[in-house]
Amino acid sequence: MDEAMVPQIKRIKKEKKKVKIPILNVLLVLFCAFLLIIATFVQLNITHFIIPHDLFSNRVLTREDFLYTFSIIPQIPAVIFVVGLLGKRLGITSVVMYILLGLCSMPIFALGGGLDYLKEYGFGFIAAYIPAAYFVGSILEKEFSIKNILKATFVGVLTIHVIGVIYMLFVVLIRNQGWIFIKSWILTQSILKIAYDLVLSAIALCVAKYGNKFIKYLIY
C-alpha cells in the first residue's frame, strides 16, 4: 500500500466514527426516554416477608400474616438506571426529553400531561429527576464501583423524594389543604415507597453498569 494513502485512510475511518457516535447517542437517548414512559405505566407488586405486629398475641397466625405485598410504579429506579446506562450527559438529556414531551401535552405522566401538570402535587418528583440525574451521573463518572453505586442510589433517590415533598408542600399552600392531607400524602407517596425505591434503584444500577460497559465498547 502506498504510504501516502495511509493518512487519508485514517482520516476516512475517523470521519466515519464521528458520524456513527452521534447517531448511536440519539438512538440511545430516544430509547431511554421511551423506557421512562413505559415505567410510568408499569406497576410492580413486590411480596416479601414481614414480622406481624401481633406476633406475640393470642391470635392464630397464617402464612399470609407473614407476607406483605406493596405496589410500586418503578419510574424512579428507571431514571437511576437510565443515568447509569448512558452516563451523566446523555442520561440528563433523556430525562429532560421525557419531561418536555410530557409538558407539551403528551399524556406520558401518570395523570396525563401538559403545562397544567405543574399544578399537580406529584410534579415535584418528576422535576427532581433532573438534579437527581446530575448527582447520580457525577458520582458514577468517577468510578462505577459498588461503593459509588450505593452512594449514587442513596443521593439520587433521596434528592427526588426531598424535592418531591417540598414541591407538594408548595402546592398545598396554594390550594390551602389541611395538615391531615399533608401527612397522608407524605406517608403514601414517600415514606412507604422510599425503601423500595432504594433497593430497586441499586439493583437497576448494578444492571446498568454492564450495559454502560457494552455501550462504551460499541462507541470506542
Solvent accessible surface area in square Angstrom, and as a share of the most:
residue,aa,sasa,rsa
1,M,182,0.81
2,D,93,0.48
3,E,146,0.65
4,A,69,0.54
5,M,90,0.40
6,V,55,0.32
7,P,84,0.53
8,Q,85,0.38
9,I,55,0.28
10,K,133,0.57
11,R,129,0.47
12,I,80,0.41
13,K,134,0.57
14,K,124,0.53
15,E,83,0.37
16,K,138,0.58
17,K,88,0.37
18,K,125,0.53
19,V,94,0.54
20,K,113,0.48
21,I,43,0.22
22,P,70,0.44
23,I,101,0.51
24,L,33,0.16
25,N,20,0.10
26,V,83,0.48
27,L,105,0.52
28,L,26,0.13
29,V,8,0.05
30,L,88,0.44
31,F,114,0.48
32,C,0,0.00
33,A,4,0.03
34,F,118,0.49
35,L,47,0.24
36,L,0,0.00
37,I,32,0.16
38,I,76,0.38
39,A,9,0.07
40,T,5,0.03
41,F,119,0.50
42,V,55,0.31
43,Q,116,0.51
44,L,67,0.33
45,N,97,0.49
46,I,45,0.23
47,T,76,0.44
48,H,63,0.28
49,F,135,0.56
50,I,57,0.29
51,I,125,0.64
52,P,11,0.07
53,H,184,0.82
54,D,27,0.14
55,L,62,0.31
56,F,192,0.80
57,S,53,0.34
58,N,157,0.80
59,R,122,0.45
60,V,129,0.74
61,L,41,0.20
62,T,76,0.44
63,R,173,0.63
64,E,113,0.51
65,D,34,0.18
66,F,58,0.24
67,L,59,0.30
68,Y,89,0.34
69,T,74,0.43
70,F,22,0.09
71,S,55,0.35
72,I,3,0.02
73,I,72,0.37
74,P,19,0.12
75,Q,16,0.07
76,I,11,0.05
77,P,8,0.05
78,A,13,0.10
79,V,1,0.00
80,I,0,0.00
81,F,42,0.17
82,V,0,0.00
83,V,1,0.01
84,G,2,0.02
85,L,17,0.08
86,L,16,0.08
87,G,25,0.24
88,K,50,0.21
89,R,170,0.62
90,L,20,0.10
91,G,0,0.00
92,I,38,0.19
93,T,59,0.34
94,S,0,0.00
95,V,0,0.00
96,V,45,0.26
97,M,57,0.26
98,Y,0,0.00
99,I,9,0.05
100,L,98,0.49
101,L,59,0.29
102,G,0,0.00
103,L,31,0.15
104,C,96,0.57
105,S,82,0.53
106,M,87,0.39
107,P,96,0.60
108,I,10,0.05
109,F,1,0.00
110,A,58,0.45
111,L,133,0.66
112,G,20,0.20
113,G,28,0.27
114,G,8,0.07
115,L,121,0.60
116,D,102,0.53
117,Y,15,0.06
118,L,71,0.36
119,K,125,0.53
120,E,51,0.23
121,Y,29,0.11
122,G,28,0.27
123,F,12,0.05
124,G,0,0.00
125,F,22,0.09
126,I,13,0.06
127,A,34,0.26
128,A,1,0.00
129,Y,7,0.03
130,I,63,0.32
131,P,42,0.26
132,A,0,0.00
133,A,1,0.00
134,Y,107,0.41
135,F,81,0.34
136,V,0,0.00
137,G,2,0.02
138,S,23,0.15
139,I,17,0.09
140,L,13,0.07
141,E,114,0.51
142,K,160,0.68
143,E,107,0.48
144,F,40,0.17
145,S,27,0.18
146,I,105,0.53
147,K,158,0.67
148,N,21,0.11
149,I,1,0.01
150,L,105,0.52
151,K,106,0.45
152,A,0,0.00
153,T,4,0.03
154,F,111,0.46
155,V,42,0.24
156,G,0,0.00
157,V,0,0.00
158,L,70,0.35
159,T,20,0.12
160,I,0,0.00
161,H,4,0.02
162,V,73,0.42
163,I,60,0.30
164,G,0,0.00
165,V,25,0.15
166,I,107,0.54
167,Y,54,0.20
168,M,0,0.00
169,L,63,0.32
170,F,117,0.49
171,V,8,0.05
172,V,4,0.02
173,L,142,0.70
174,I,121,0.61
175,R,107,0.39
176,N,138,0.71
177,Q,75,0.33
178,G,44,0.42
179,W,162,0.57
180,I,139,0.71
181,F,63,0.26
182,I,20,0.10
183,K,103,0.44
184,S,58,0.37
185,W,31,0.11
186,I,38,0.19
187,L,83,0.41
188,T,61,0.35
189,Q,72,0.32
190,S,8,0.05
191,I,103,0.52
192,L,77,0.38
193,K,41,0.17
194,I,44,0.22
195,A,58,0.45
196,Y,36,0.14
197,D,1,0.00
198,L,51,0.25
199,V,90,0.52
200,L,36,0.18
201,S,0,0.00
202,A,19,0.15
203,I,100,0.51
204,A,16,0.13
205,L,0,0.00
206,C,52,0.31
207,V,91,0.52
208,A,0,0.00
209,K,40,0.17
210,Y,146,0.56
211,G,22,0.21
212,N,14,0.07
213,K,115,0.49
214,F,121,0.50
215,I,18,0.09
216,K,109,0.46
217,Y,167,0.63
218,L,71,0.35
219,I,23,0.12
220,Y,179,0.68
